[in-house]
């Protein structure tokens, strides 16, 4: 049992889920403290029937806090994380700001929980589209060494925040009615459309979202020789990111091998019976904490390739659930006297 | 100028576009005859302000018809095409029924118009998702020899017919309102969802749509050694199929090379400026006859790979436009006295 855990950005789309997960999973902390920007703080927040106070985020917020989970934009993380670390608080950060720093472990607990021990105050949680990809790569990598992965994403609007979800609903209603559509969050109409850009332009023609998938995948698996080709597309789906993935391995895996390995992977659920029209779909996987996989088949265009279809709730395993799992590891380490949490 | 051209399945989603294209492009036929099933025939059809009579499809319909363009389900094509061919009519068929027959050329006029001459009464038009893929592969294949292509599709509901489009609109309205959604055409909810199955299950875990992309691509390019990995996904978009494509070539092409080759390809339009947020999107490409390409970039995960994003109106270049182009070739050959049309 730790003393205090803080949630930074508690009122956001992911923050709300973090809070409900902490309550639901009975996180071993005496106190949970909710922090948000002055714009959102002050109003009480209703979670699972409980009314919780939200305090304004400031440097002193972290006095006496053992662990903080942050779900904020990068620029907010850049500011608050040092406030917390200076006060001896360990931060599990959802933002992209610290992920690629050499002294910050980037962690998916089912994949590289051991990396948690090497932290120096900050542990980063990966990008949503990376997490579900690496969750399916991991067991195949361990069994047959992944050499290359080619992934095309189908990313839900919820990844762009609560206002993006609202924009999709309003734009879709307007599209159906043939009236003008609001467009504030997305650069192009999102109703019944596809936007082949997530994030900003990067040298070489990729987007920042695609580069996150390349760099974070290699860091989490600890293998910079893995080739990653990513194409990230925004689709008019409310929640859950989906991915069409082709994994090339050094040693041949049959579809049956891959299915068996994935079924044995903690946190992964295989739904795979094409004849019976069974495979994961975003509407069914929304609200679930696992990564779902189907359409597992051998690639006829390469000697050692496995194709599959992967769906996961980007707000949960792609964000909130993963961060809470990391915090649970930290709390367990503290309870075991491994000193991960200051006394 | 030929005497009579018939459109079979004239009242369907693609049939209506075929008729309007024939009028718009002033197809060189003295008479255009519209044919449909007894269920649809009898009622006059309004196209571009003109009222046209639709006759019931029967064997005698093809007496005196030079060219027929068919857009019907496979089982209808299986029946009517022999009626036409026996009467000396050349059939341009949109269905999948004859595509893979050795004595039937499978044609995209910009890619393999020469194959038209080898016909023995039937010329097949490819599957919509194949046509746009091969249109972008062709110039890269000619320049650097394509060895493998990996494609993930984002396919619009219009590909499943007029009633599928209606189902998406009704289901989306119901989804927004939180009321029960109709589900007759699609096996799963289509509103704000993704369905990773188009067509039926095939041995090896692929779908029939995916196998069409594999086999038709090789046949059109005349190269069975090209590896094709296809994943076909239905998305909640009204019209236009989109594809995330990775093309591996024998000789290295830079992104600039690929862009230049694609810009020079007839029927292809390049929209590619990520900094300016310019790339093809389905809502903008709907109603257009070309194949649109953007996000052209080099693949960092292989020595000779080009990634790109391709959007095309599946009812037009993916179906109606391509068939009309083939019929125009036939009419030109007849005018040039090459005997492609019986005297």
HADDOCK unambig.tbl for C-alpha pairs under 7 A between the chains (distance, minus, plus):
assign (segid A and resid 148 and name CA) (segid B and resid 301 and name CA) 6.75 0.50 0.50
assign (segid A and resid 152 and name CA) (segid B and resid 152 and name CA) 6.72 0.50 0.50
assign (segid A and resid 152 and name CA) (segid B and resid 244 and name CA) 6.65 0.50 0.50
assign (segid A and resid 169 and name CA) (segid B and resid 176 and name CA) 6.99 0.50 0.50
assign (segid A and resid 176 and name CA) (segid B and resid 169 and name CA) 6.99 0.50 0.50
assign (segid A and resid 192 and name CA) (segid B and resid 236 and name CA) 5.88 0.50 0.50
assign (segid A and resid 192 and name CA) (segid B and resid 237 and name CA) 4.30 0.50 0.50
assign (segid A and resid 192 and name CA) (segid B and resid 238 and name CA) 6.19 0.50 0.50
assign (segid A and resid 193 and name CA) (segid B and resid 237 and name CA) 5.68 0.50 0.50
assign (segid A and resid 193 and name CA) (segid B and resid 281 and name CA) 6.82 0.50 0.50
assign (segid A and resid 193 and name CA) (segid B and resid 282 and name CA) 5.90 0.50 0.50
assign (segid A and resid 193 and name CA) (segid B and resid 283 and name CA) 5.86 0.50 0.50
assign (segid A and resid 194 and name CA) (segid B and resid 281 and name CA) 5.93 0.50 0.50
assign (segid A and resid 194 and name CA) (segid B and resid 282 and name CA) 6.51 0.50 0.50
assign (segid A and resid 195 and name CA) (segid B and resid 281 and name CA) 6.37 0.50 0.50
assign (segid A and resid 201 and name CA) (segid B and resid 274 and name CA) 5.95 0.50 0.50
assign (segid A and resid 201 and name CA) (segid B and resid 275 and name CA) 5.60 0.50 0.50
assign (segid A and resid 204 and name CA) (segid B and resid 297 and name CA) 6.53 0.50 0.50
assign (segid A and resid 205 and name CA) (segid B and resid 295 and name CA) 6.76 0.50 0.50
assign (segid A and resid 205 and name CA) (segid B and resid 297 and name CA) 5.43 0.50 0.50
assign (segid A and resid 227 and name CA) (segid B and resid 301 and name CA) 4.29 0.50 0.50
assign (segid A and resid 228 and name CA) (segid B and resid 301 and name CA) 5.55 0.50 0.50
assign (segid A and resid 229 and name CA) (segid B and resid 299 and name CA) 6.42 0.50 0.50
assign (segid A and resid 229 and name CA) (segid B and resid 300 and name CA) 6.80 0.50 0.50
assign (segid A and resid 229 and name CA) (segid B and resid 301 and name CA) 5.89 0.50 0.50
assign (segid A and resid 236 and name CA) (segid B and resid 192 and name CA) 5.89 0.50 0.50
assign (segid A and resid 236 and name CA) (segid B and resid 236 and name CA) 6.71 0.50 0.50
assign (segid A and resid 237 and name CA) (segid B and resid 192 and name CA) 4.30 0.50 0.50
assign (segid A and resid 237 and name CA) (segid B and resid 193 and name CA) 5.68 0.50 0.50
assign (segid A and resid 238 and name CA) (segid B and resid 192 and name CA) 6.19 0.50 0.50
assign (segid A and resid 244 and name CA) (segid B and resid 152 and name CA) 6.65 0.50 0.50
assign (segid A and resid 274 and name CA) (segid B and resid 201 and name CA) 5.95 0.50 0.50
assign (segid A and resid 275 and name CA) (segid B and resid 201 and name CA) 5.60 0.50 0.50
assign (segid A and resid 281 and name CA) (segid B and resid 193 and name CA) 6.80 0.50 0.50
assign (segid A and resid 281 and name CA) (segid B and resid 194 and name CA) 5.92 0.50 0.50
assign (segid A and resid 281 and name CA) (segid B and resid 195 and name CA) 6.37 0.50 0.50
assign (segid A and resid 282 and name CA) (segid B and resid 193 and name CA) 5.88 0.50 0.50
assign (segid A and resid 282 and name CA) (segid B and resid 194 and name CA) 6.51 0.50 0.50
assign (segid A and resid 283 and name CA) (segid B and resid 193 and name CA) 5.86 0.50 0.50
assign (segid A and resid 295 and name CA) (segid B and resid 205 and name CA) 6.74 0.50 0.50
assign (segid A and resid 297 and name CA) (segid B and resid 204 and name CA) 6.52 0.50 0.50
assign (segid A and resid 297 and name CA) (segid B and resid 205 and name CA) 5.42 0.50 0.50
assign (segid A and resid 299 and name CA) (segid B and resid 229 and name CA) 6.41 0.50 0.50
assign (segid A and resid 300 and name CA) (segid B and resid 229 and name CA) 6.80 0.50 0.50
assign (segid A and resid 301 and name CA) (segid B and resid 148 and name CA) 6.74 0.50 0.50
assign (segid A and resid 301 and name CA) (segid B and resid 227 and name CA) 4.28 0.50 0.50
assign (segid A and resid 301 and name CA) (segid B and resid 228 and name CA) 5.55 0.50 0.50
assign (segid A and resid 301 and name CA) (segid B and resid 229 and name CA) 5.89 0.50 0.50
